[in-house]
Amino acid sequence: MMSNLKKLEKYFPLVDFWGEVCGPAYEILLHDVSEPNHSVVKIVNNHISHREIGSPLTDLAINLIESKEYETKSYVANYLGKTKEGRHLVASTFFIKENNKLIGLLCVNHDTHEIQDIFDDLEKFIENHALYPKSNKAKYQENFDTNINGHMYDIVEREINDSIISPDRMKASERKVIVNKLNDYGVFAVRGMIPFVAEKLCTSEPTIYRYLKEIKNK
């Protein structure tokens, strides 16, 4: 009677093939389930888990065999694996059967740490360079448009709308707070903004000038 190992030898070229096709980030290995303590009979790119020919079945492989998952499935795919160094892998296992009897496991383990490192670096870059931040979280914001008056109108509207008190009910001190913020934004350096702000704050132009003088003299 042919041994499991002999039956599995025909899959050896397949392990080599997938190892070369997928590249060094993929570990491909073949288990002989009849030898659980020395199950690995073929492996490529073993720098990922540092296992060798003769290494044992993993805890999950044993559980899959004992639970007889192979009786109702041909494979299990894209589950989380972990090396002894703590490196995370995306793992998949194909059940090799002969006459409905499980004889081997073809396993693919994808080391995703380089992808994760790129993702982490990109996330830090986005955060550090304020790409797509929430508007209320960004310390500085810049709008690359040539219509400066339009920007200033938007700033005035935003600051007034952000106030919980409508302009016609504001106290002088509350209007002055808004004028101070608008001055910090450089709104009043743009011609024509004082009458616009006065109208929006339901007050007079001389009042806006007075607020600005008080702010300057602080």
Secondary structure, 3 states (H helix, E strand, C coil): CCCHHHHHHHHHHHHHHHHHHHCCCEEEEEEECCCHHHCEEEEECCCCCCCCCCCCCCHHHHHHHHCCHHHCCCEEEEEEEECCCCCEEEEEEEEEEECCEEEEEEEEEEECHHHHHHHHHHHHHHHHCCCCCCCCCCCCCCCCCCCHHHHHHHHHHHHHHHCCCCHHHCCHHHHHHHHHHHHHCCHHHCCCHHHHHHHHCCCCHHHHHHHHHHHHCC
